[in-house]
């Protein structure tokens, strides 16, 4: 083999190795890739969309209400979910008559991102959100396996004896350590910055 050919092969191997290492570093420390398998976040995010999240978004402050986050499913951390942050650490969140109320406010949250009229699991629910935890729901409330259902799923998984026990253990909530990043960009099928929080308030913790 000629010397020039060897140098060219070595150059290609070196380039590919460097590219692989950079990609590995970015994927583990800077960005997180996520595929959307269901319609739980319609119409903001569609099934089949591919997203990029930024892992460093919450290095200094926690998520704000309305952020779209990529996280490990509390009942089975091998699964990755994408939902919107609705309740913040230390808050009391109530769901009454298809409206969300924070800390016993008489005024419900304005939720312009919802896909349609909310009719499923939409009344008589109260959550005391622990510190360092968040309550999340999908924008498609009628078809979203979110915090409203996770206590029941934890019981089905054999992780708790009752819904009350599962709630007390925190399965309804996403711990800050389970959040991988803030979803910021859809790169497939159409590159788009994601519609984020409609709320103008600081993140808590």
C-alpha positions as CSV (number, residue, x, y, z in Angstrom):
1,X,0.0,0.0,0.0
2,X,1.3,3.4,-1.0
3,X,2.3,5.9,1.7
4,X,-0.1,8.5,0.4
5,X,-3.0,5.9,0.6
6,X,-2.1,5.0,4.2
7,X,-2.1,8.7,5.2
8,X,-5.4,9.2,3.6
9,X,-7.0,6.2,5.4
10,X,-5.5,7.3,8.7
11,X,-6.9,10.8,8.1
12,X,-10.4,9.5,7.5
13,X,-10.2,7.2,10.6
14,X,-9.0,10.2,12.7
15,X,-11.8,12.5,11.4
16,X,-14.5,9.9,12.0
17,X,-13.1,9.2,15.5
18,X,-13.1,12.9,16.4
19,X,-16.6,13.3,15.0
20,X,-17.8,10.3,17.0
21,X,-16.3,11.6,20.3
22,X,-17.7,15.1,19.7
23,X,-21.2,13.6,19.0
24,X,-21.0,11.4,22.1
25,X,-20.0,14.3,24.2
26,X,-22.8,16.5,22.9
27,X,-25.4,13.8,23.3
28,X,-24.4,13.0,26.9
29,X,-23.7,16.5,28.3
30,X,-25.2,19.2,26.1
31,X,-28.2,17.9,24.1
32,X,-30.8,15.2,24.4
33,X,-32.6,13.7,21.4
34,X,-36.2,12.6,21.7
35,X,-38.7,10.9,19.4
36,X,-42.4,11.6,20.0
37,X,-44.3,8.3,19.9
38,X,-47.8,9.5,20.8
39,X,-50.2,12.4,20.5
40,X,-50.1,13.4,24.2
41,X,-48.6,16.8,23.4
42,X,-50.8,17.6,20.3
43,X,-51.1,20.2,18.9
44,X,-47.8,21.6,20.1
45,X,-45.9,18.4,19.2
46,X,-47.1,15.7,16.8
47,X,-46.5,12.0,16.8
48,X,-43.3,11.2,14.8
49,X,-41.7,14.6,15.6
50,X,-38.0,14.5,16.6
51,X,-36.8,16.9,19.1
52,X,-33.7,18.3,20.6
53,X,-33.6,19.3,24.3
54,X,-30.9,21.3,26.0
55,X,-29.4,19.5,29.0
56,X,-27.9,22.7,30.5
57,X,-31.2,24.7,30.7
58,X,-31.7,24.0,34.4
59,X,-28.1,24.2,35.8
60,X,-28.9,27.3,37.7
61,X,-32.7,27.4,38.0
62,X,-35.4,24.8,37.8
63,X,-38.1,24.6,35.1
64,X,-40.6,27.4,34.8
65,X,-44.3,26.8,34.5
66,X,-45.2,26.0,30.9
67,X,-41.7,24.6,30.0
68,X,-41.8,21.5,27.8
69,X,-39.4,19.0,29.4
70,X,-37.8,15.7,28.5
71,X,-37.6,13.4,31.5
72,X,-37.4,9.9,32.8
73,X,-40.8,8.5,33.5
74,X,-41.0,8.2,37.4
75,X,-42.7,4.8,37.3
76,X,-40.1,3.3,34.9
77,X,-37.0,5.4,34.4
78,X,-36.0,3.4,31.3
79,X,-38.8,5.2,29.5
80,X,-38.4,8.8,28.3
81,X,-41.5,11.1,28.4
82,X,-42.2,14.7,27.1
83,X,-44.7,16.8,28.9
84,X,-45.4,20.4,30.0
85,X,-44.6,21.7,33.5
86,X,-47.8,22.8,35.2
87,X,-47.1,22.7,38.9
88,X,-43.9,23.9,40.7
89,X,-42.2,22.7,43.9
90,X,-44.1,23.5,47.1
91,X,-47.3,24.4,45.3
92,X,-50.8,23.0,45.9
93,X,-52.3,22.2,42.5
94,X,-56.0,21.6,42.1
95,X,-57.9,20.4,39.1
96,X,-61.6,21.4,39.2
97,X,-64.1,21.4,36.3
98,X,-61.4,21.2,33.6
99,X,-59.4,24.0,35.1
100,X,-56.1,24.2,37.0
101,X,-55.8,26.3,40.2
102,X,-52.5,27.0,42.0
103,X,-52.3,27.6,45.7
104,X,-56.1,28.0,46.2
105,X,-56.3,30.8,43.7
106,X,-59.8,31.8,42.6
107,X,-58.4,32.4,39.1
108,X,-57.5,29.3,37.0
109,X,-54.4,29.1,34.8
110,X,-54.8,30.3,31.3
111,X,-53.8,27.4,29.1
112,X,-53.9,28.5,25.5
113,X,-51.8,25.4,24.4
114,X,-54.6,22.8,25.1
115,X,-55.7,20.9,22.0
116,X,-59.4,20.8,22.8
117,X,-62.0,20.9,25.5
118,X,-60.7,18.9,28.5
119,X,-63.1,16.1,29.5
120,X,-60.9,13.3,30.9
121,X,-59.7,13.2,34.5
122,X,-60.6,16.9,34.8
123,X,-62.2,17.3,38.3
124,X,-61.7,16.6,42.0
125,X,-57.9,16.2,42.0
126,X,-55.5,17.9,44.4
127,X,-51.7,17.5,44.5
128,X,-49.3,18.8,47.1
129,X,-46.1,19.0,45.1
130,X,-43.0,18.1,47.1
131,X,-39.9,20.3,47.0
132,X,-37.6,19.5,44.1
133,X,-40.5,18.0,42.2
134,X,-42.8,19.1,39.3
135,X,-46.3,18.2,38.2
136,X,-46.5,17.7,34.4
137,X,-49.4,17.1,32.0
138,X,-49.7,16.8,28.2
139,X,-51.3,19.5,26.0
140,X,-53.7,16.8,24.8
141,X,-55.3,16.3,28.2
142,X,-57.9,13.8,26.9
143,X,-55.1,11.4,25.7
144,X,-52.1,11.9,27.9
145,X,-50.6,9.4,30.3
146,X,-49.3,12.1,32.7
147,X,-49.1,12.9,36.4
148,X,-52.9,12.4,36.9
149,X,-52.4,8.6,36.1
150,X,-49.0,7.7,37.4
151,X,-50.0,6.7,40.9
152,X,-52.4,4.1,39.5
153,X,-49.7,2.9,37.1
154,X,-47.3,2.6,40.0
155,X,-49.8,0.3,41.7
156,X,-50.1,-1.7,38.5
157,X,-46.3,-2.0,38.4
158,X,-46.3,-3.4,42.0
159,X,-44.4,-0.4,43.3
160,X,-47.1,0.7,45.8
161,X,-50.0,-1.0,47.6
162,X,-52.5,1.8,46.8
163,X,-53.0,5.0,44.9
164,X,-52.5,6.9,48.2
165,X,-49.3,5.1,48.9
166,X,-48.0,5.8,45.4
167,X,-48.9,9.4,45.7
168,X,-47.1,9.6,49.1
169,X,-44.0,8.0,47.5
170,X,-44.0,10.8,44.8
171,X,-44.9,8.8,41.7
172,X,-47.3,11.5,40.6
173,X,-44.4,14.0,40.2
174,X,-41.2,14.4,38.2
175,X,-38.1,14.9,40.4
176,X,-35.7,17.5,39.2
177,X,-33.0,14.8,38.9
178,X,-35.2,12.9,36.4
179,X,-35.4,15.9,34.0
180,X,-33.0,15.4,31.1
181,X,-33.5,18.8,29.5
182,X,-35.8,21.5,28.1
183,X,-37.3,20.7,24.7
184,X,-36.4,23.6,22.5
185,X,-36.2,22.6,18.9
186,X,-38.1,20.2,16.5
187,X,-35.7,19.2,13.7
188,X,-38.0,16.7,12.0
189,X,-40.1,16.8,9.9
190,X,-40.0,20.6,9.9
191,X,-37.4,22.6,11.8
192,X,-39.2,24.7,14.3
193,X,-38.5,26.3,17.6
194,X,-41.0,24.9,20.1
195,X,-43.7,27.1,21.6
196,X,-42.7,27.5,25.2
197,X,-44.3,28.9,28.3
198,X,-47.1,31.5,28.0
199,X,-46.4,32.5,31.7
200,X,-44.1,35.3,32.7
201,X,-42.7,34.2,36.0
202,X,-39.5,33.0,37.4
203,X,-38.7,29.3,37.9
204,X,-38.7,28.0,41.4
205,X,-35.8,26.1,42.8
